[in-house]
Amino acid sequence: MSDLAAAAAAMGGPEELVLRSAKARAQAAGVPVEDILAAWAAGGSAPSGSAAAAPQVEAAAQAEIAAASETPAPAVESAQPAQAPADAPATTAAASTQSAQVPPNPGGVVVVDRRAGAAPVLTGRVDRPELYVVGIVLLFLLGVLVAVVLPAQDAQSVAADQLPGTTPVLTDLAERGRQVYVQEGCFYCHTQMVRSAVTDVGLGTVTEPGTSAALAGDTFGHQRIGPDLTHVGSREPTSDPAYLRSFLVDPSSVNPDTQQPAVAYLSDEDLDALVQYLVESQ
């Protein structure tokens, strides 16, 4: 193998490029091209001769060969040592100071400083035990309000309904008619309780507290299928006892569209008492 082929194999480049580089090196060093190729083929450095630019020429040649062969060029020591800039210490110190600073962490999450030279900094969320205590106290007060205060107010409202107030004064016959009214279950379809609501406007005076004590709460009614009978005795034509009696005995003869069931099976005494109770319901 010739020195050119061996040098090309050692340099890792084409023979034409190696030969051109060897000629440039020989010219710069003032030595024969054969000495340069022999030195490169042996894996050493080419003779330097007396030229000061020889190292730079050789480095350029090797870089050109490496670029042509797409392989990293071997490192060549420069004749002049590299000098750091004058402001290098200051720059390094500034970088160290900057990397030591940790960015603010208002959310209490883990922060990792990934800047050069900075160690990871971990911060945790700050616990606030006083907030837990306040929350527990508020939940306790809410429980007391729901379990104690509100039921007590409802009980007071019920008790107020039982206080003496404006109560109907019934005759003995009307009181017996009230018992017939309850026994016949009239309160399942009729109410005797005027509410302070828009739907009850025009039915008469609102039922006052104390009425439940007088009527024992058994004539207030469950649902209003028929008309409210609180003030039925003050309205026409139900204020007429004869009309009420004929209607109760045969409702369809008076009003063909009514759903009122007939109570003709009642005795004359019970029927008279029921009519009297309705007439006194004013």
Salt bridges, closest charged atoms under 4 A:
GLU58 OE1 - ARG25 NE 3.33
GLU64 OE2 - ARG20 NH2 2.49
ASP113 OD2 - ARG115 NH2 2.75
GLU130 OE2 - ARG128 NE 2.46
GLU175 OE2 - ARG178 NH2 3.28
ASP200 OD2 - ARG195 NE 2.93
ASP200 OD1 - ARG224 NH1 2.70
ASP218 OD1 - ARG178 NH1 2.99
ASP228 OD1 - ARG224 NH2 3.60
ASP268 OD1 - ARG245 NH2 3.46
ASP270 OD1 - ARG176 NH2 2.97
ASP272 OD1 - ARG245 NH1 2.15
